[in-house]
Amino acid sequence: MSDVLQRSIPFDPLQERPLPGITPLAFEDWLIVDEAYAGQMVLREDLLAHQRGAVLRLAPTALSAAQELLEKVLELLLFRPQQDFQTDGKTVTCPDGRVVFLDYDDPLCTLGHLTQEDFCILQKEGDEHVLTGAVLCFPANWMLSEKYKRPLVGIHEPVDEYNDNIADANLHQPKRASQTRPFADPLTAPFFRSEKQSILLLPKSGAVVFSIHTFVLTRDDMQKTQTF
């Protein structure tokens, strides 16, 4: 399958920001539908159909939170100014023409068919937030199976910022924590990968949602981008 690439990125991923580097985000700016939508959705549908166990996990205790998340996503998608998502109440017609059945018994899979974003659900257990559900089609050097049911501090282990995978435009790059990540030169590697990571508190369940929108550009397009 050919590489799925964006031509531009709507922020400066190289800009240095003081830690923790978090800024407020308007709800209407939470999810992104960009020029790679159709291509990324082809990959997501294939992964959900053939590697579901690797890209989707949901604890029974997180089902209501995942259903609430699906409601929030639909609230945004169906009222986009572009009106590129349409619903009849049972299905959603997407910008690429696909028709997605709204399955509230399988909410994370439904989300995986609707958006480019990956979603991770964190719920409070004792004094820690634990990863109790996720649809993660485009991991960058980590594996859902190793992070599922682990607390937040165990999820965010150090990951090399640049490694040899940067020369690969493949969006699905799972890697075990024990695997080595040899460095590559970010100034000469042919592809540039960046993520827009957002945090949303679900008001009903109290769960925290961590969403990830992945961008992959050629080095030439990254250098030509003038949107920031």
N, C-alpha and C positions, 0 to 999 in steps of 0.2 A: 504494500500500500504506500502511496506517495506521502511525503511529509505534509503535515497540516500546519500552516504557518500564518501568523498575522503579518501585516505590512507596517504597522505602527503600534505604539503603546501609549495610553493616555496619561502617563505620569513619568517622572524621571526616576528610574530605578537606581541610578547611580548617585543621586543626591544624598549627601550625608545628613542624617537626622539625629538629634539627640535621643538617646534611649529614654523610654521604651519605643519611641517613634510612632506613637499612636495619635491619630487626629480624628475629630468627629466626622461622621459620614451621614449625609441625608439618606433617608430610607429609599427614595426614588433613585439614588445613585448606587445602591447596594449591589445589584446584579447587572452584569454586562452582557450584551448580545453584540458580538463584533463580526468581522468579515470571516473569521474562522469557524463560525457557529456550525454550519452544515458539515464541514469536515470533522470537527471535533465530535459532533453527535454521532456520526457514523462509527467512530472509534468507541464511543461510550456504549452504543447499542451492542456492538460486537463483544465488548468486555462483559457487559451485564448478561448477555446470552450465553457466553462460553466460559467465563471465568468469574462467575458471580461470587463464589466463596472467597476469592482474592480481593474483590473490590467492594463488597458490601457486608456489613455486620450490623445486627440490631438486637440488643437485649430486650426481652419482653417488657422490662420496666421502663424502657425508653420509647415504646410504641406511641403513647399519647403525645410525647414531645415531638416525635417525628411527624405525626399527623398535624400537630400545630405548626410545625415548620412548613409542611406542604401548603397549609392554608395561607401562611404568610407569603410564601413565594408566589402563589396564585394571585394573591391580593396585589402584588406588584406587577407581575407579568401581564395580567389581563387588563390593566389600566395604563399600560405604556402608551405614550402619545402616538407612537408609530402604529398602534393597534395591530401588531404582527402576531399576537397570540389571540386565538378566538376559542370560545367554549360553548358547548351546548348543555353544560351541566354534568355530563358524563365523560366527555372527552375534551381534549385540547388540541387544536390544530396549530402547529408550530410554524415559525417563519420559513422553514425548509419544506413545508408541505406534509410532514409526518403527522399522523393522528395518534395521540397518546391517551390511553384509557386512564382515568383517574381512579387508581386503586388505593383506597385509604387503608386497606389491610396490608399493603406493601408500599408504604409511603416513600421510603428512601429509593426504591427502585423507580417509582414514578418520577421522583425528582431527578434521578440520573438520566431519564429520558427527556426531560424538559429543558435543563439548563447546562451551560458549560461549566458551572461551578461544581466543585466537590464540597461536601458538607460533612462536618464532624459534630456530633452532639456530646456535650459534656454535662454530667449531672453531679450534684453534690452528694457525696457519700462520706459521712463523718466530717472530717476537717478538710477533705480534698475533693477536687473535681475529677471525675473519672470518665474516660471515653467509653460511652455505652452504645454508640451507634455511629455509623459513617457510611457514606457512599463515596469512595475514593478511587476514581478511575485513573487519575494522573498524578501518582505520587512521585516525588523527586527524592530518591535515595532513602526511602523508608517503606516499611511494609505494614499494612493494616493488621495483619495477623499478630505482629509483635507488639502493637500498641493498644489493641482492643482490650478493654477492661483494665487498663492501666491508668494511674493518676497522672495529672497534667505534668508534674515534675518529671515523671518517667518518660513521657512522650517527647519532651523537648530536650533530647540529648544532642550534643554538638554534631553538626553536619557541615562538612567542608563547603565553603561558599562556591568554589569552583573546582571541578574535577573533570576527568576525561569524558564523562557523560555529556558535558557541555558541547562536545563535538557531534553529538547525536541528537537529532530533532525528535526522537521518539517521545511521545507524551507520557506513556506508561512506563515508568522506570522504577519498579520496586527494587529495593536492595536491603538485605539484612544488616542489622546494626554491626555485626561482626565482620562484614566484608570491608576490605580496604577500598579507599577512594583516592587514587593517585591524582595529583594536581595536573591541570592543564593551564596554559596561558590564556587568560580571559581576553587578552587584547588581540589574539590571533585565531582563536577558535572560530569555526564557521557559523555557529549558532549561539544565540543569546536567549536564555530562559529567565523569566521573572514571574512572580506571583503577586496578585493583589489579594491580601488576606484581610478578612473582615470579621468582626465579632458582633453578634446580635444576641440580646437577652430575650427569650420567649416569655411573655408576661404571664401566661396561664400556668405553664408547667414549671417555670423558673429555671429551665435548662438554658445552657449557653451554647450557641451555635458558632462554630468557626468555619467560615467559608473560604474557598480558595479558587480564584480564577487564574488559569495558567496562560501565559503568553510565551510563544516561541517565535523568534524572528531570526532571519539571516543577519549576520554581522553587518552586511552592507545596508540592509533596511534599518537596523538599529542606529547606525551612524547617520542615516538620512532623516530619521524621525525628527520633526520639528514641532511636535505637539506640546513640548514642555520647554 
